[in-house]
Amino acid sequence: MSEQHTYRVIVRGTWDGLTEEARAGLLAEADGHGLTSMRFTEEGSLTYESSPLKHFSMRFVVVCDAEDGEEMAAAIAEDRAETSLRGLGYGFGPLKSTVTDLDTMKINFKPASRR
């Protein structure tokens, strides 16, 4: 059995071919998809700005085999994003991902201050 790693993936894209109904829905829900809604979840959290309604991002947590690496984590997250966005009836262009492997990232702790 292969070792599992946890990845945080940000999938970014541009709205494309939105119907008037989809555009109106996004604008009506924009307050719930701003900076305060940014969370990494398995199902993904969608964030975007309403003015102008152009770009969006989705944040995912993906757990997969470490040997498959960041490429697989990005592919899984992009597939989840496409499925979710299509299910909501939202048109979008090509997606790009940024992946962070939480199991290999280095954390620099500041030493305790001395008094």
C-alpha positions in Angstrom: 0.0 0.0 0.0 1.3 3.4 -1.0 1.7 6.3 1.4 -1.1 8.9 1.2 -0.5 12.6 1.1 -2.9 15.5 1.6 -2.8 18.3 -1.0 -4.4 21.7 -1.1 -5.3 22.6 -4.6 -6.5 26.0 -5.9 -8.2 25.7 -9.3 -8.6 29.0 -11.2 -10.6 29.8 -14.2 -12.6 32.3 -16.2 -16.4 32.3 -16.7 -17.2 31.6 -20.3 -20.5 31.3 -22.1 -22.7 32.0 -19.1 -26.4 32.0 -19.8 -28.3 35.1 -18.5 -29.9 32.8 -15.9 -26.5 31.5 -14.7 -25.1 35.1 -14.6 -28.1 36.3 -12.6 -27.7 33.4 -10.2 -24.0 34.1 -9.7 -24.6 37.8 -9.1 -27.4 37.0 -6.6 -25.1 34.7 -4.6 -21.9 36.7 -4.9 -21.9 37.8 -1.2 -21.7 34.2 -0.1 -18.8 33.5 -2.4 -16.3 36.2 -1.4 -13.1 36.3 0.6 -14.8 35.0 3.8 -15.9 31.8 2.1 -12.4 30.7 1.1 -12.0 27.2 2.6 -10.2 24.1 1.5 -12.8 21.2 1.4 -13.1 17.9 -0.4 -16.2 19.2 -2.4 -14.5 22.5 -3.1 -15.4 26.1 -2.2 -16.2 28.5 -5.0 -15.1 32.1 -4.7 -15.5 35.0 -7.1 -16.1 38.7 -7.3 -19.3 40.1 -8.9 -17.7 43.2 -10.4 -16.6 42.3 -12.9 -18.0 38.7 -13.1 -14.9 37.3 -14.9 -12.7 35.0 -12.8 -13.3 32.4 -10.1 -11.3 30.0 -8.0 -12.2 26.8 -6.2 -10.3 25.4 -3.2 -10.0 21.6 -2.7 -8.4 19.1 -0.3 -7.3 16.0 -2.2 -5.8 12.9 -0.6 -4.1 10.6 -3.0 -1.0 8.3 -3.3 2.2 10.2 -2.8 3.8 8.5 -5.7 1.1 10.0 -8.0 2.1 13.4 -6.7 0.9 16.9 -7.4 0.0 16.1 -11.0 -2.7 13.6 -9.9 -3.9 15.9 -7.2 -4.4 18.7 -9.7 -6.2 16.4 -12.1 -8.6 15.2 -9.4 -9.3 18.7 -8.3 -9.9 20.0 -11.8 -12.2 17.1 -12.5 -14.2 17.9 -9.3 -14.3 21.6 -10.3 -15.6 20.7 -13.8 -18.2 18.3 -12.5 -19.4 20.9 -9.9 -19.5 23.8 -12.3 -21.3 21.9 -15.1 -23.8 20.5 -12.5 -24.6 24.1 -11.6 -25.0 25.1 -15.2 -22.0 27.5 -15.3 -19.9 27.9 -18.4 -16.1 28.2 -17.9 -12.9 28.2 -19.9 -9.6 26.3 -19.3 -8.7 25.6 -15.7 -5.3 26.0 -14.1 -4.2 24.6 -10.7 -1.7 25.4 -8.0 -0.9 22.4 -5.7 0.6 22.3 -2.2 1.6 19.0 -0.6 0.9 19.5 3.1 2.9 16.5 4.0 6.2 17.8 2.6 5.8 21.6 3.2 8.4 23.1 5.5 7.1 25.1 8.4 9.5 27.7 9.9 8.7 28.3 13.5 9.9 31.5 15.1 11.9 30.9 18.3 10.2 32.0 21.5 11.3 35.5 22.3 13.6 35.9 25.3 12.9 38.3 28.1 
